[in-house]
Amino acid sequence: MAVLLSAHATAQNSFDAGKGKWRIGVSGGYTSNSYQKYNGYQSDWQQTKRGGATAGISGQYDLNDWFGLRADLMWTQKNYHAARALMLMECNYTNDYIQLPVMASFSFGGEKVRGFFNAGVYGGYWMGSRVNGYTLNVISQIPNESFNQSGMIDSRRDNRYVVGCVAGAGVEINLAPQWSVQTELRYYYDTTSQVQTEQNGYNGRYNSTLALQATAYYHF
């Protein structure tokens, strides 16, 4: 017990004498998104992962040297590729979201290098969509007719608001008493469908997104 109390006191003193409790930072990275939906009678449709980007700002309040509360305001792309096997058609969807994850952050390790993991929930808004690809023109029989256009979000069909669960883990390096950098692998899972399932002919369609990102923090 004495050893544990001594170690805790040493860690707490190091925390109090070093970085402050408040921190703010900027983040950026890469996303890989999966789009899941039931294709029904159009069984030849295939949806596959597609890459994107993410960037934003982060704020965290550290209650002690191992636990903090974190909130990020992030622009996150949830892109995917769709194709039909029985006809010439391929589409690349680019979807831009603004999201606010709120998470509990747990850290462990030494003073210089520490591991951490985050878990929480998020809310977001679907800002816009774009689709490009090619298809067979049935009327003129022209193959590989390309297109690049707005995704045409329809408020009667689509859900522009999203909520979900988020978790992540990574490594933090303390460069100086007031500066640190993090590398994190984060997973977002939308618990709300991208379309309104109460509309006739639409079933649930969900995004799940992996984000590999880096964050630079300034500690107050």
Phi, psi and omega in degrees: 000317180298319179296317180296316180296320178296318179295320179295318180296319178297315179296319181294318179296320178297320179294313182294326183276344183257244184295150175281180184276331179265143175216150176221145184207176176238144184232154174198152179177200188241144178239151172228118189246142173246136181245121185245125175207157177273120185277346177061228181289343176271062186289347179277353174292138176227129176251131180232164182295152176213143183279163178201204183222162176214148179199154179173195179238153184227142174228142181215141173246117181269113178288328174205195186282354182234354184220136177210170176245129188233141174224134180239142170250109192236138163268123186225130176268134177239082187261157174203163180246136179230142180210156176248134183279335186265357177206161182284100177201125174221138182225136173248115182260131176244117184238124182256126179238149166250127187228150178235090174283137173239121192223153164272136183241125180245133180232159182202156178123200183272190182283327184272311182238128182225145170267161179204159169217148183239149176207140180178208182229167178211156170236153183205174181223131179280104187282321184187166182216150176217146182226137173221159180161209178212158180209167176273124176282108185296325184287309184267352182059033177271115179282157174058038175285116188273159178210155177207108189208170175297147179288352175053067176295129183249115183296339178283341184243321191263148171266116179273341178259142184223144170229158181187187180248148182222144175211151180201163178212153181185196182232139176242136177244124178273108183279328182201169181306332183244006182227139175210160176230146180234147167239129188222140169255118187238146181235125175251136174231117178286126176265355174251144181287149178288342176238158178280108187289346177284348176286139182299134176089000182242132174249177183296137178225121192232145174258141168229130194230130170262134178232126173255112188223159176240144181228132174254126185247143167248128184259129179271000000 
